[in-house]
Amino acid sequence: MKRVYIATLGLILIALLLLGCSTIKKQSKVQFAQGIQGQIFEQKGNQMPQKGKPFSKGIGYATQLYVFEPTSMQSASQISGSIFRQPSTQLIGSYATDSLGYFKVNLAPGRYSIFVGYEGGYYAASFNQRNELGIVQVSAGTFTPIEVIISAKASY
């Protein structure tokens, strides 16, 4: 009986040691030291500037954040306004925001198009002079701060 008890105790200790080692390995994986971080907001209703009323970015909006290779307007078919169907460019990743729209995404240095899930489509908050949608530049060693303001239901 003592031998069974000692053998069982020995197996439990070995299992705990192996579990501890696997946890350490998971924590020591190399992580990117750069990417994007920020918050997504949704504006609704009258957003016209009014005397005595401060500017509002809107309220934090929980959604999916989509990172694509740089995407031109020609690579994404428009549903309405700034809402598009899934772009034909390569999807790098999809990331859930928290309940207030905050996110932090590790990415390799480079240029990316940022979209957010909205109304069954992909919302792009901006475009540049080359008609590229939601472009953000990630530099080595830094997290690029971005805010996405969804203004599809706002009036100006």
Contacts in CASP RR format, 6 or more apart in sequence:
PFRMAT RR
TARGET T0000
AUTHOR 0000-0000-0000
METHOD contacts of the structure
MODEL  1
MKRVYIATLGLILIALLLLGCSTIKKQSKVQFAQGIQGQIFEQKGNQMPQ
KGKPFSKGIGYATQLYVFEPTSMQSASQISGSIFRQPSTQLIGSYATDSL
GYFKVNLAPGRYSIFVGYEGGYYAASFNQRNELGIVQVSAGTFTPIEVII
SAKASY
31 106 0 8 1.000
32 106 0 8 1.000
32 107 0 8 1.000
32 108 0 8 1.000
33 140 0 8 1.000
33 141 0 8 1.000
34 106 0 8 1.000
34 107 0 8 1.000
34 108 0 8 1.000
34 109 0 8 1.000
34 138 0 8 1.000
34 139 0 8 1.000
34 140 0 8 1.000
34 141 0 8 1.000
34 142 0 8 1.000
34 143 0 8 1.000
34 144 0 8 1.000
35 104 0 8 1.000
35 105 0 8 1.000
35 106 0 8 1.000
35 107 0 8 1.000
35 138 0 8 1.000
35 142 0 8 1.000
35 143 0 8 1.000
35 144 0 8 1.000
36 67 0 8 1.000
36 103 0 8 1.000
36 104 0 8 1.000
36 105 0 8 1.000
36 107 0 8 1.000
36 112 0 8 1.000
36 114 0 8 1.000
36 136 0 8 1.000
36 138 0 8 1.000
36 143 0 8 1.000
36 144 0 8 1.000
36 145 0 8 1.000
36 146 0 8 1.000
37 103 0 8 1.000
37 104 0 8 1.000
37 105 0 8 1.000
37 143 0 8 1.000
37 144 0 8 1.000
37 145 0 8 1.000
37 146 0 8 1.000
38 102 0 8 1.000
38 103 0 8 1.000
38 104 0 8 1.000
38 145 0 8 1.000
38 146 0 8 1.000
38 147 0 8 1.000
39 60 0 8 1.000
39 97 0 8 1.000
39 100 0 8 1.000
39 101 0 8 1.000
39 102 0 8 1.000
39 103 0 8 1.000
39 147 0 8 1.000
39 148 0 8 1.000
40 60 0 8 1.000
40 61 0 8 1.000
40 63 0 8 1.000
40 65 0 8 1.000
40 97 0 8 1.000
40 101 0 8 1.000
40 103 0 8 1.000
40 116 0 8 1.000
40 147 0 8 1.000
40 148 0 8 1.000
40 150 0 8 1.000
41 57 0 8 1.000
41 58 0 8 1.000
41 59 0 8 1.000
41 60 0 8 1.000
41 61 0 8 1.000
41 101 0 8 1.000
41 147 0 8 1.000
41 148 0 8 1.000
41 149 0 8 1.000
41 150 0 8 1.000
42 58 0 8 1.000
42 59 0 8 1.000
42 60 0 8 1.000
42 61 0 8 1.000
42 149 0 8 1.000
42 150 0 8 1.000
42 153 0 8 1.000
43 56 0 8 1.000
43 57 0 8 1.000
43 58 0 8 1.000
43 149 0 8 1.000
43 150 0 8 1.000
43 151 0 8 1.000
43 153 0 8 1.000
43 154 0 8 1.000
44 58 0 8 1.000
44 153 0 8 1.000
44 154 0 8 1.000
45 153 0 8 1.000
45 154 0 8 1.000
45 155 0 8 1.000
46 154 0 8 1.000
46 155 0 8 1.000
47 56 0 8 1.000
47 151 0 8 1.000
47 154 0 8 1.000
47 155 0 8 1.000
47 156 0 8 1.000
48 155 0 8 1.000
48 156 0 8 1.000
49 55 0 8 1.000
57 147 0 8 1.000
57 149 0 8 1.000
58 149 0 8 1.000
60 100 0 8 1.000
60 101 0 8 1.000
61 97 0 8 1.000
61 101 0 8 1.000
61 116 0 8 1.000
61 150 0 8 1.000
62 96 0 8 1.000
62 97 0 8 1.000
62 98 0 8 1.000
62 99 0 8 1.000
62 100 0 8 1.000
62 101 0 8 1.000
63 96 0 8 1.000
63 97 0 8 1.000
63 101 0 8 1.000
63 116 0 8 1.000
63 117 0 8 1.000
63 118 0 8 1.000
64 94 0 8 1.000
64 95 0 8 1.000
64 96 0 8 1.000
64 97 0 8 1.000
64 116 0 8 1.000
64 117 0 8 1.000
65 94 0 8 1.000
65 95 0 8 1.000
65 96 0 8 1.000
65 97 0 8 1.000
65 103 0 8 1.000
65 105 0 8 1.000
65 114 0 8 1.000
65 115 0 8 1.000
65 116 0 8 1.000
65 117 0 8 1.000
66 91 0 8 1.000
66 93 0 8 1.000
66 94 0 8 1.000
66 95 0 8 1.000
66 114 0 8 1.000
66 115 0 8 1.000
66 116 0 8 1.000
66 117 0 8 1.000
66 122 0 8 1.000
67 91 0 8 1.000
67 92 0 8 1.000
67 93 0 8 1.000
67 94 0 8 1.000
67 95 0 8 1.000
67 105 0 8 1.000
67 107 0 8 1.000
67 112 0 8 1.000
67 113 0 8 1.000
67 114 0 8 1.000
68 87 0 8 1.000
68 89 0 8 1.000
68 90 0 8 1.000
68 91 0 8 1.000
68 92 0 8 1.000
68 112 0 8 1.000
68 113 0 8 1.000
68 114 0 8 1.000
68 115 0 8 1.000
69 89 0 8 1.000
69 90 0 8 1.000
69 92 0 8 1.000
69 112 0 8 1.000
69 113 0 8 1.000
70 89 0 8 1.000
70 111 0 8 1.000
70 112 0 8 1.000
70 113 0 8 1.000
70 132 0 8 1.000
70 135 0 8 1.000
71 87 0 8 1.000
71 89 0 8 1.000
71 113 0 8 1.000
71 115 0 8 1.000
71 124 0 8 1.000
71 132 0 8 1.000
71 133 0 8 1.000
71 134 0 8 1.000
72 130 0 8 1.000
72 131 0 8 1.000
72 132 0 8 1.000
72 133 0 8 1.000
73 127 0 8 1.000
73 131 0 8 1.000
73 132 0 8 1.000
73 133 0 8 1.000
74 131 0 8 1.000
75 87 0 8 1.000
75 88 0 8 1.000
75 89 0 8 1.000
76 84 0 8 1.000
76 85 0 8 1.000
76 86 0 8 1.000
76 87 0 8 1.000
76 88 0 8 1.000
76 89 0 8 1.000
76 122 0 8 1.000
76 124 0 8 1.000
76 133 0 8 1.000
77 84 0 8 1.000
77 85 0 8 1.000
78 84 0 8 1.000
78 85 0 8 1.000
79 85 0 8 1.000
79 121 0 8 1.000
80 152 0 8 1.000
81 152 0 8 1.000
82 123 0 8 1.000
82 124 0 8 1.000
82 125 0 8 1.000
82 151 0 8 1.000
82 152 0 8 1.000
83 118 0 8 1.000
83 119 0 8 1.000
83 120 0 8 1.000
83 121 0 8 1.000
83 122 0 8 1.000
83 123 0 8 1.000
83 152 0 8 1.000
84 115 0 8 1.000
84 121 0 8 1.000
84 122 0 8 1.000
84 123 0 8 1.000
84 124 0 8 1.000
84 133 0 8 1.000
85 121 0 8 1.000
85 122 0 8 1.000
86 121 0 8 1.000
86 122 0 8 1.000
87 113 0 8 1.000
87 115 0 8 1.000
87 122 0 8 1.000
87 133 0 8 1.000
89 113 0 8 1.000
92 107 0 8 1.000
92 112 0 8 1.000
95 103 0 8 1.000
95 105 0 8 1.000
96 103 0 8 1.000
97 103 0 8 1.000
104 143 0 8 1.000
107 138 0 8 1.000
108 138 0 8 1.000
109 138 0 8 1.000
109 139 0 8 1.000
109 140 0 8 1.000
109 141 0 8 1.000
110 137 0 8 1.000
110 138 0 8 1.000
110 139 0 8 1.000
111 135 0 8 1.000
111 136 0 8 1.000
111 137 0 8 1.000
111 138 0 8 1.000
112 135 0 8 1.000
112 136 0 8 1.000
112 138 0 8 1.000
113 124 0 8 1.000
113 132 0 8 1.000
113 133 0 8 1.000
113 134 0 8 1.000
113 135 0 8 1.000
113 136 0 8 1.000
114 124 0 8 1.000
114 125 0 8 1.000
114 134 0 8 1.000
114 135 0 8 1.000
114 136 0 8 1.000
114 146 0 8 1.000
114 148 0 8 1.000
115 122 0 8 1.000
115 123 0 8 1.000
115 124 0 8 1.000
115 133 0 8 1.000
115 134 0 8 1.000
116 122 0 8 1.000
116 123 0 8 1.000
116 125 0 8 1.000
116 148 0 8 1.000
116 150 0 8 1.000
117 123 0 8 1.000
118 150 0 8 1.000
118 152 0 8 1.000
119 152 0 8 1.000
123 148 0 8 1.000
123 150 0 8 1.000
123 152 0 8 1.000
124 133 0 8 1.000
124 134 0 8 1.000
125 134 0 8 1.000
125 148 0 8 1.000
125 149 0 8 1.000
125 150 0 8 1.000
126 133 0 8 1.000
126 134 0 8 1.000
126 135 0 8 1.000
127 133 0 8 1.000
127 134 0 8 1.000
127 135 0 8 1.000
128 134 0 8 1.000
128 135 0 8 1.000
136 144 0 8 1.000
136 146 0 8 1.000
137 144 0 8 1.000
138 144 0 8 1.000
END
